[in-house]
Amino acid sequence: MDSNRDSSYDDYVFSVSTGDDDDVMMYYDNNDEADSDYNNNNDDDNNDDATDDFNVLINQTDSSSEKSYLLLKEDDLLQRQQDDINKVTSVLSINKDYACMLLLRYNWSVSNLHEAWFEDEDKIRVSLGLLDVDLDSKFPKNGDRIVDCGICFDSVKVTDSGTCGCDHYYCKVCWKGYVSNAIHDGPGCLTLRCPDPSCAAAVGPDMVSVLASETEMKRYEGFLVRSYIESNNKKMKWCPGPGCEYVVEFDDDFETGSYDVSCVCKYGFCWKCMEDAHRPLGCDTVAKWVLKNSAEAENTNWILAYTKPCPKCKRSIEKNHGCMHMTCTEPCRYEFCWLCLGPYRGHDVQACNGFGSAKKGTEVNDAEKQREMAKKAIERYTHYYERWAANEKSRKQAITDLKQIETVHLKKLSLNYCPETHLQFIIDAWLQIIECRRVLKWTYAYGYYIPKKEEAKVQFFEFVQGEAEVGLERLHRCAEKELQIYIVNEDGEATEENFNSFRVKLTDLTRVTRFYFENLVRALENGLSEVDSDMAQTNKTKTKTSGSDQGADGSSSSKQRGRKRVRQSATQGDGVRRMRMTVRRAMEPRNVTQVAGEPSIPVINIDDD
């Protein structure tokens, strides 16, 4: 089956077209308004309702409800098609080929077809070109009659010709060429008609099976399967994994919940938006992030950060020589100073090193401020993108390492230590690493879109994310580095007893890491509501403190105001500490034990309830 699916993300690259001149490089920007992170924050963050990247609220999802989906092979789809065809043939008393053509017309909906058929059967037959003729009449096997081919105009025996049941005969050579070209052109071959432009007689699957080669027939059947899936696109979609031929049938109302799907090919994706599996992020936020990674907006940011506008024609200029004497290109040719953007005439006798001379006028101030904000925006985006990309790269490498372990290393370990059936803990650990890398990757996109003014949420997010990331690094290091000791076993110290200790350690780390990330996902899906509740408690404490101060004295003296500020500062500090203690208690499992010989890496045993 043919499928055009791409599952990979291209690495983000800043690409800016340049043109060389004697003194400068020019960047032409035809956009009057740059789509950047700072367009709506030019002053002092007064615009709280701005809808730029800093102020977009995170889309929250609720994963409380269970979702169900089925993974279907091609044989499963073919069986479903045949079941629908059999239903139609039994009710309408028509052959399977006509039933298939009718279902194609009504998007494989048996109920819609039955309703339309019983309403006006003749109208449907005429519209689809269904003629009451069997296959033997379309391709006569007996007879000496001579007919003229309507395409090549050769005279051939009727047994060497074919017809759709109409009066238009064509030789089998032309028929085969006609069908072959239609199949290679695409899915339009499913609704093929008689070659005569004035005839609407249909060319059904029965005729195609006679005229098409084996390869062409497989392609034709592939189009039939695709039409079945596309007609059920609200419930069925292809797995976008590279080379995967599985179809996912998802049964849900698509209003709440997570839509992450894990296919047999081990590719995880979101059924709703078909992007990489992105829990705990919502589809809208993921689409915004992916678009940002590939859009020209970052090029615009780069231009604003590292170029300056010509004071005369306003075109962006990048300095590419050592001196500060800039000359704009044709037709402008304006000469100015790179530092102060003032006219260069007179600069040979007057310096612009003074603060006042470098800040003459609002236009220069605005340009400097815009460049500074652009640099900060790029630095912020780069911080989150680099970590997003690094975890994606690590996830892909972990998938490769897992395949190597499954195909090569497990057999060696089973010979040296224990049966292969007892090595499932290694597979579980690597599957957990792959899943956690995926979650951690998307948490950086989540962090990027936390509103800029939500400082408490940013701190709490980074704390929870950091706790989970440390746990993941411990697990990944153990599964990657320490496992190699038992795979290589060069010094002979990797005894069975040591391997059993390693089994306990890796199993415990897997459980702990899973626990940490479950809490991380839960916190993000709840929109970091712990911060809101804690801030409410802090505000309540502030109110009580303020009331007690006013009760002590009707006026507010300088000493009282000073004590009030100290109390508020202490209350805010307690709020942050309280949030962290809450998350630590929530994320720490029971029965913490230390493995002998590993003082720096605690291993936590979790008792199953």
VOBAFI-47477 format. One record per residue (C-alpha): residue number from 1; residue in one letter; chain; x, y, z. Coordinates in steps of 0.2 Angstrom, whole numbers. Last residue first. Example, Ala and Ser with C-alpha at 12.3 -4.5 7.8 and 13.67 -1.06 7.14 Angstrom:
<nodes>
> num,residuo,cadena,c1,c2,c3
> 2,S,A,68,-5,36
> 1,A,A,62,-22,39
</nodes>
This chain:
<nodes>
> num,residuo,cadena,c1,c2,c3
> 609,D,A,-3,-11,234
> 608,D,A,14,-14,226
> 607,D,A,29,-9,237
> 606,I,A,40,4,229
> 605,N,A,59,2,232
> 604,I,A,69,18,230
> 603,V,A,87,18,224
> 602,P,A,98,32,230
> 601,I,A,112,36,219
> 600,S,A,127,45,228
> 599,P,A,130,31,241
> 598,E,A,131,17,228
> 597,G,A,141,4,236
> 596,A,A,127,-3,246
> 595,V,A,110,2,239
> 594,Q,A,101,14,249
> 593,T,A,83,12,254
> 592,V,A,68,23,253
> 591,N,A,52,14,259
> 590,R,A,38,25,251
> 589,P,A,38,35,236
> 588,E,A,44,53,235
> 587,M,A,34,63,222
> 586,A,A,20,70,233
> 585,R,A,31,74,248
> 584,R,A,43,83,236
> 583,V,A,29,92,228
> 582,T,A,22,98,244
> 581,M,A,40,103,250
> 580,R,A,43,113,235
> 579,M,A,26,122,236
> 578,R,A,29,126,254
> 577,R,A,47,132,251
> 576,V,A,39,144,238
> 575,G,A,25,150,250
> 574,D,A,38,152,264
> 573,G,A,48,164,254
> 572,Q,A,32,173,250
> 571,T,A,27,174,268
> 570,A,A,45,179,273
> 569,S,A,44,194,261
> 568,Q,A,27,198,267
> 567,R,A,33,198,285
> 566,V,A,48,209,281
> 565,R,A,37,221,271
> 564,K,A,25,223,286
> 563,R,A,39,226,298
> 562,G,A,45,240,287
> 561,R,A,27,247,286
> 560,Q,A,26,246,304
> 559,K,A,42,255,307
> 558,S,A,37,269,294
> 557,S,A,21,271,303
> 556,S,A,4,265,297
> 555,S,A,-10,274,307
> 554,G,A,-25,266,316
> 553,D,A,-13,256,327
> 552,A,A,-13,238,333
> 551,G,A,-28,234,323
> 550,Q,A,-20,240,307
> 549,D,A,-6,229,309
> 548,S,A,-17,214,313
> 547,G,A,-27,217,298
> 546,S,A,-11,217,287
> 545,T,A,-5,201,294
> 544,K,A,-22,192,291
> 543,T,A,-23,199,273
> 542,K,A,-5,193,270
> 541,T,A,-9,175,276
> 540,K,A,-24,175,264
> 539,N,A,-14,180,250
> 538,T,A,-1,166,254
> 537,Q,A,-16,153,254
> 536,A,A,-22,160,237
> 535,M,A,-4,159,231
> 534,D,A,-3,141,237
> 533,S,A,-19,136,228
> 532,D,A,-14,145,212
> 531,V,A,3,136,212
> 530,E,A,-4,119,215
> 529,S,A,-15,122,200
> 528,L,A,1,119,189
> 527,G,A,-11,118,173
> 526,N,A,-19,102,179
> 525,E,A,-11,93,164
> 524,L,A,6,100,169
> 523,A,A,4,93,187
> 522,R,A,-2,76,181
> 521,V,A,12,75,169
> 520,L,A,25,79,182
> 519,N,A,17,67,195
> 518,E,A,17,53,182
> 517,F,A,35,57,178
> 516,Y,A,41,55,195
> 515,F,A,32,38,197
> 514,R,A,39,31,181
> 513,T,A,56,37,187
> 512,V,A,54,28,203
> 511,R,A,48,12,195
> 510,T,A,62,11,183
> 509,L,A,75,15,196
> 508,D,A,68,1,207
> 507,T,A,70,-11,192
> 506,L,A,87,-5,188
> 505,K,A,93,-7,206
> 504,V,A,85,-24,208
> 503,R,A,92,-31,192
> 502,F,A,110,-24,196
> 501,S,A,110,-33,212
> 500,N,A,105,-49,203
> 499,F,A,119,-45,190
> 498,N,A,132,-44,205
> 497,E,A,127,-61,211
> 496,E,A,128,-68,193
> 495,T,A,146,-61,193
> 494,A,A,152,-47,183
> 493,E,A,170,-47,190
> 492,G,A,176,-56,174
> 491,D,A,187,-42,169
> 490,E,A,180,-41,151
> 489,N,A,162,-43,155
> 488,V,A,156,-34,139
> 487,I,A,137,-36,141
> 486,Y,A,138,-36,160
> 485,I,A,148,-20,162
> 484,Q,A,138,-13,147
> 483,L,A,123,-13,158
> 482,E,A,131,-1,170
> 481,K,A,133,12,157
> 480,E,A,116,13,147
> 479,A,A,103,6,159
> 478,C,A,111,15,174
> 477,R,A,114,31,165
> 476,H,A,97,31,159
> 475,L,A,89,28,176
> 474,R,A,99,41,184
> 473,E,A,96,54,170
> 472,L,A,77,50,172
> 471,G,A,77,54,190
> 470,V,A,87,70,188
> 469,E,A,74,75,174
> 468,A,A,59,72,185
> 467,E,A,66,83,199
> 466,G,A,70,96,187
> 465,Q,A,53,96,179
> 464,V,A,45,99,196
> 463,F,A,57,113,200
> 462,E,A,56,121,183
> 461,F,A,37,121,184
> 460,F,A,37,128,201
> 459,Q,A,48,142,196
> 458,V,A,39,146,180
> 457,K,A,22,145,190
> 456,A,A,28,158,202
> 455,E,A,34,169,189
> 454,E,A,18,170,180
> 453,K,A,21,186,171
> 452,K,A,29,178,156
> 451,P,A,14,166,152
> 450,I,A,20,148,151
> 449,Y,A,23,145,133
> 448,Y,A,41,141,134
> 447,G,A,38,129,148
> 446,Y,A,26,118,139
> 445,A,A,38,117,124
> 444,Y,A,51,111,137
> 443,T,A,38,99,144
> 442,W,A,37,92,127
> 441,K,A,55,84,127
> 440,L,A,52,78,145
> 439,V,A,37,68,139
> 438,R,A,46,60,125
> 437,R,A,62,57,135
> 436,C,A,51,49,148
> 435,E,A,43,37,135
> 434,I,A,60,31,128
> 433,I,A,67,29,146
> 432,Q,A,52,19,151
> 431,L,A,54,8,136
> 430,W,A,72,6,141
> 429,A,A,68,0,159
> 428,D,A,55,-12,153
> 427,I,A,67,-20,141
> 426,I,A,79,-22,155
> 425,F,A,66,-29,167
> 424,Q,A,61,-42,154
> 423,L,A,77,-51,157
> 422,H,A,70,-66,166
> 421,T,A,62,-73,150
> 420,E,A,80,-73,142
> 419,P,A,85,-86,155
> 418,C,A,99,-81,167
> 417,Y,A,117,-75,169
> 416,N,A,129,-79,155
> 415,L,A,119,-87,141
> 414,S,A,104,-75,144
> 413,L,A,115,-60,144
> 412,K,A,122,-65,127
> 411,K,A,105,-68,120
> 410,L,A,99,-51,127
> 409,H,A,113,-42,119
> 408,V,A,109,-45,101
> 407,T,A,92,-42,94
> 406,E,A,83,-35,109
> 405,I,A,98,-25,115
> 404,Q,A,101,-18,98
> 403,K,A,83,-13,96
> 402,L,A,83,-5,113
> 401,D,A,99,5,108
> 400,T,A,91,12,92
> 399,I,A,75,17,102
> 398,A,A,87,25,115
> 397,Q,A,95,35,101
> 396,K,A,79,41,95
> 395,R,A,74,47,113
> 394,S,A,91,55,115
> 393,K,A,89,65,99
> 392,E,A,71,70,105
> 391,N,A,79,75,122
> 390,A,A,92,86,114
> 389,A,A,79,94,102
> 388,W,A,68,100,117
> 387,R,A,83,105,126
> 386,E,A,90,116,112
> 385,Y,A,73,123,109
> 384,Y,A,70,129,126
> 383,H,A,86,139,128
> 382,T,A,86,144,110
> 381,Y,A,68,152,112
> 380,R,A,75,162,127
> 379,E,A,91,168,119
> 378,I,A,81,172,103
> 377,A,A,68,183,113
> 376,K,A,82,191,123
> 375,K,A,91,196,107
> 374,A,A,75,203,100
> 373,M,A,71,213,115
> 372,E,A,88,221,114
> 371,R,A,86,225,95
> 370,Q,A,69,233,98
> 369,K,A,76,243,112
> 368,E,A,90,249,101
> 367,A,A,78,254,87
> 366,D,A,66,263,99
> 365,N,A,80,273,106
> 364,V,A,87,277,89
> 363,E,A,70,283,84
> 362,T,A,67,293,100
> 361,G,A,80,305,97
> 360,K,A,99,307,101
> 359,K,A,105,292,111
> 358,A,A,123,290,105
> 357,S,A,127,308,107
> 356,G,A,120,308,125
> 355,F,A,130,293,130
> 354,G,A,146,300,123
> 353,N,A,157,289,111
> 352,C,A,150,298,96
> 351,A,A,166,306,90
> 350,Q,A,168,322,80
> 349,V,A,181,326,67
> 348,D,A,180,311,55
> 347,H,A,162,309,60
> 346,G,A,158,326,51
> 345,R,A,149,317,37
> 344,Y,A,144,300,43
> 343,P,A,126,304,46
> 342,G,A,120,297,62
> 341,L,A,116,279,65
> 340,C,A,124,280,82
> 339,L,A,136,265,82
> 338,W,A,135,261,63
> 337,C,A,139,278,57
> 336,F,A,131,284,41
> 335,E,A,133,285,23
> 334,Y,A,117,284,12
> 333,R,A,120,275,-5
> 332,C,A,101,274,-8
> 331,P,A,100,267,-25
> 330,E,A,110,257,-23
> 329,T,A,118,250,-7
> 328,C,A,120,258,10
> 327,T,A,137,264,15
> 326,M,A,142,261,33
> 325,H,A,158,269,41
> 324,M,A,160,260,58
> 323,C,A,176,251,53
> 322,G,A,178,232,54
> 321,H,A,168,225,40
> 320,N,A,152,215,39
> 319,K,A,139,225,47
> 318,E,A,122,219,44
> 317,I,A,109,231,36
> 316,S,A,90,231,37
> 315,R,A,82,243,24
> 314,K,A,75,258,32
> 313,C,A,78,269,17
> 312,K,A,86,284,26
> 311,P,A,92,279,43
> 310,C,A,97,262,36
> 309,P,A,90,249,48
> 308,K,A,101,239,60
> 307,T,A,106,221,60
> 306,Y,A,109,207,73
> 305,A,A,93,206,83
> 304,L,A,80,212,71
> 303,I,A,87,201,57
> 302,W,A,88,186,69
> 301,N,A,70,189,75
> 300,T,A,65,190,57
> 299,N,A,73,173,54
> 298,E,A,64,167,69
> 297,A,A,48,172,61
> 296,E,A,52,162,46
> 295,A,A,43,147,52
> 294,S,A,50,130,55
> 293,N,A,52,129,74
> 292,K,A,38,141,77
> 291,L,A,26,130,67
> 290,V,A,31,115,78
> 289,W,A,28,125,93
> 288,K,A,11,132,88
> 287,A,A,5,115,82
> 286,V,A,10,108,99
> 285,T,A,1,121,108
> 284,D,A,-15,118,99
> 283,C,A,-14,99,101
> 282,G,A,-13,101,120
> 281,L,A,3,97,129
> 280,P,A,4,83,143
> 279,R,A,5,72,132
> 278,H,A,14,75,115
> 277,A,A,14,60,105
> 276,D,A,22,65,88
> 275,E,A,9,74,77
> 274,M,A,-6,66,70
> 273,C,A,-18,80,77
> 272,K,A,-31,69,85
> 271,W,A,-23,52,85
> 270,C,A,-7,59,94
> 269,F,A,8,48,90
> 268,G,A,19,35,97
> 267,Y,A,29,24,85
> 266,K,A,33,7,93
> 265,C,A,29,-2,76
> 264,V,A,15,-10,85
> 263,C,A,7,7,87
> 262,S,A,7,18,103
> 261,V,A,-7,30,103
> 260,D,A,-8,47,112
> 259,Y,A,-26,54,112
> 258,S,A,-27,61,129
> 257,G,A,-44,67,136
> 256,T,A,-58,78,132
> 255,E,A,-69,82,118
> 254,F,A,-64,70,105
> 253,D,A,-80,59,106
> 252,D,A,-70,43,106
> 251,D,A,-67,26,97
> 250,F,A,-51,26,88
> 249,E,A,-47,14,74
> 248,V,A,-28,14,70
> 247,V,A,-22,7,54
> 246,Y,A,-5,-2,52
> 245,E,A,6,-1,37
> 244,C,A,21,6,45
> 243,G,A,35,11,34
> 242,P,A,40,26,44
> 241,G,A,27,29,58
> 240,P,A,12,39,53
> 239,C,A,0,26,58
> 238,W,A,-14,27,46
> 237,K,A,-31,34,52
> 236,M,A,-48,27,56
> 235,K,A,-62,34,66
> 234,K,A,-66,51,59
> 233,N,A,-57,46,43
> 232,N,A,-70,32,40
> 231,S,A,-71,37,21
> 230,E,A,-52,39,21
> 229,I,A,-50,21,28
> 228,Y,A,-61,13,15
> 227,S,A,-54,23,1
> 226,R,A,-37,18,6
> 225,V,A,-42,-1,5
> 224,L,A,-49,2,-12
> 223,F,A,-33,11,-18
> 222,G,A,-23,-4,-11
> 221,E,A,-34,-15,-22
> 220,Y,A,-29,-5,-37
> 219,R,A,-11,-6,-33
> 218,K,A,-12,-25,-30
> 217,M,A,-21,-26,-47
> 216,E,A,-7,-16,-55
> 215,T,A,6,-28,-49
> 214,E,A,-4,-43,-55
> 213,S,A,-7,-36,-72
> 212,A,A,-23,-27,-76
> 211,L,A,-36,-32,-89
> 210,V,A,-46,-46,-81
> 209,S,A,-46,-40,-63
> 208,V,A,-50,-22,-70
> 207,M,A,-66,-29,-78
> 206,D,A,-72,-37,-62
> 205,P,A,-67,-22,-52
> 204,G,A,-79,-11,-62
> 203,V,A,-78,0,-77
> 202,A,A,-94,10,-77
> 201,A,A,-105,15,-92
> 200,A,A,-106,34,-94
> 199,C,A,-104,35,-112
> 198,S,A,-102,51,-122
> 197,P,A,-83,52,-119
> 196,D,A,-80,34,-126
> 195,P,A,-67,27,-115
> 194,C,A,-80,19,-104
> 193,R,A,-79,25,-86
> 192,L,A,-67,23,-71
> 191,T,A,-72,27,-54
> 190,L,A,-59,17,-44
> 189,C,A,-46,22,-57
> 188,G,A,-47,40,-50
> 187,P,A,-36,33,-35
> 186,G,A,-20,37,-44
> 185,D,A,-13,40,-62
> 184,H,A,-4,23,-62
> 183,I,A,-21,14,-61
> 182,A,A,-28,25,-75
> 181,N,A,-13,22,-86
> 180,S,A,-15,3,-84
> 179,V,A,-34,3,-87
> 178,Y,A,-32,12,-104
> 177,G,A,-17,2,-109
> 176,K,A,-26,-14,-105
> 175,W,A,-41,-9,-115
> 174,C,A,-31,-3,-129
> 173,V,A,-23,-21,-130
> 172,K,A,-40,-29,-127
> 171,C,A,-48,-21,-142
> 170,Y,A,-61,-9,-140
> 169,Y,A,-80,-10,-142
> 168,H,A,-93,3,-138
> 167,D,A,-111,-3,-139
> 166,C,A,-113,-4,-120
> 165,G,A,-110,-18,-108
> 164,C,A,-93,-11,-103
> 163,T,A,-85,-18,-118
> 162,G,A,-71,-29,-123
> 161,S,A,-62,-36,-138
> 160,D,A,-51,-51,-144
> 159,T,A,-67,-62,-144
> 158,V,A,-76,-50,-155
> 157,K,A,-63,-52,-168
> 156,V,A,-52,-37,-172
> 155,S,A,-53,-23,-185
> 154,D,A,-41,-9,-180
> 153,F,A,-47,8,-176
> 152,C,A,-34,11,-163
> 151,I,A,-46,19,-150
> 150,G,A,-64,14,-155
> 149,C,A,-59,-4,-160
> 148,D,A,-69,-10,-175
> 147,V,A,-78,-26,-173
> 146,I,A,-77,-43,-182
> 145,R,A,-89,-57,-178
> 144,D,A,-82,-74,-176
> 143,G,A,-90,-79,-160
> 142,N,A,-86,-86,-143
> 141,K,A,-77,-80,-127
> 140,P,A,-86,-63,-126
> 139,F,A,-78,-51,-114
> 138,K,A,-92,-39,-108
> 137,S,A,-105,-52,-111
> 136,D,A,-95,-65,-101
> 135,L,A,-93,-52,-87
> 134,D,A,-112,-51,-84
> 133,V,A,-123,-36,-90
> 132,D,A,-136,-26,-80
> 131,L,A,-128,-10,-83
> 130,L,A,-122,1,-69
> 129,G,A,-117,18,-75
> 128,L,A,-116,26,-58
> 127,S,A,-129,40,-61
> 126,V,A,-140,28,-71
> 125,R,A,-140,14,-58
> 124,I,A,-143,26,-44
> 123,K,A,-158,34,-53
> 122,D,A,-165,17,-57
> 121,E,A,-165,12,-38
> 120,D,A,-174,27,-32
> 119,E,A,-178,27,-13
> 118,F,A,-174,9,-10
> 117,W,A,-156,12,-16
> 116,A,A,-154,29,-7
> 115,E,A,-158,21,10
> 114,H,A,-148,5,7
> 113,L,A,-133,15,2
> 112,N,A,-134,27,17
> 111,S,A,-135,12,29
> 110,V,A,-121,2,21
> 109,S,A,-109,17,22
> 108,W,A,-93,13,12
> 107,N,A,-92,31,6
> 106,Y,A,-108,31,-3
> 105,R,A,-101,30,-21
> 104,L,A,-87,18,-15
> 103,L,A,-101,7,-8
> 102,L,A,-110,7,-24
> 101,M,A,-95,2,-34
> 100,C,A,-91,-13,-21
> 99,A,A,-109,-19,-22
> 98,Y,A,-108,-19,-41
> 97,D,A,-93,-30,-40
> 96,K,A,-101,-41,-27
> 95,N,A,-116,-45,-38
> 94,I,A,-133,-38,-34
> 93,S,A,-147,-45,-23
> 92,L,A,-150,-28,-14
> 91,V,A,-150,-36,4
> 90,S,A,-138,-50,2
> 89,T,A,-126,-41,-10
> 88,V,A,-126,-26,2
> 87,K,A,-122,-36,17
> 86,N,A,-108,-46,8
> 85,I,A,-100,-30,2
> 84,D,A,-99,-24,20
> 83,D,A,-92,-40,26
> 82,Q,A,-79,-40,12
> 81,Q,A,-74,-23,17
> 80,R,A,-71,-28,35
> 79,Q,A,-61,-43,29
> 78,L,A,-50,-32,19
> 77,L,A,-47,-20,33
> 76,D,A,-42,-35,45
> 75,D,A,-31,-42,31
> 74,E,A,-22,-24,30
> 73,K,A,-18,-25,48
> 72,L,A,-29,-16,61
> 71,L,A,-23,-8,78
> 70,L,A,-38,-4,89
> 69,Y,A,-41,10,100
> 68,S,A,-49,13,117
> 67,K,A,-48,29,128
> 66,E,A,-50,29,147
> 65,S,A,-56,45,155
> 64,S,A,-46,54,168
> 63,S,A,-34,61,155
> 62,D,A,-40,79,155
> 61,T,A,-31,91,144
> 60,Q,A,-25,108,147
> 59,N,A,-20,120,133
> 58,I,A,-7,132,140
> 57,L,A,-11,150,140
> 56,V,A,-3,161,127
> 55,N,A,5,176,135
> 54,F,A,23,173,131
> 53,D,A,20,167,113
> 52,D,A,10,183,108
> 51,T,A,-8,185,112
> 50,A,A,-8,201,122
> 49,D,A,-20,203,136
> 48,D,A,-8,209,149
> 47,N,A,-2,223,138
> 46,N,A,8,233,151
> 45,D,A,23,222,149
> 44,D,A,34,238,151
> 43,D,A,35,244,133
> 42,N,A,37,234,118
> 41,N,A,28,219,124
> 40,N,A,15,215,109
> 39,N,A,29,213,96
> 38,Y,A,40,203,108
> 37,D,A,39,185,103
> 36,S,A,39,188,84
> 35,D,A,28,189,69
> 34,A,A,36,204,61
> 33,E,A,24,218,55
> 32,D,A,27,227,39
> 31,N,A,33,210,31
> 30,N,A,43,213,15
> 29,D,A,60,210,24
> 28,Y,A,75,213,13
> 27,Y,A,92,209,21
> 26,M,A,107,219,14
> 25,M,A,125,215,18
> 24,V,A,136,230,19
> 23,D,A,152,238,13
> 22,D,A,156,233,-5
> 21,D,A,140,223,-7
> 20,D,A,136,205,-4
> 19,G,A,118,198,-4
> 18,T,A,111,188,10
> 17,S,A,97,175,12
> 16,V,A,94,171,30
> 15,S,A,93,153,37
> 14,F,A,92,150,55
> 13,V,A,91,131,56
> 12,Y,A,79,120,66
> 11,D,A,83,101,64
> 10,D,A,69,93,53
> 9,Y,A,56,83,63
> 8,S,A,53,65,57
> 7,S,A,37,56,55
> 6,D,A,34,58,37
> 5,R,A,19,49,29
> 4,N,A,15,47,10
> 3,S,A,7,30,10
> 2,D,A,6,17,-4
> 1,M,A,0,0,0
</nodes>
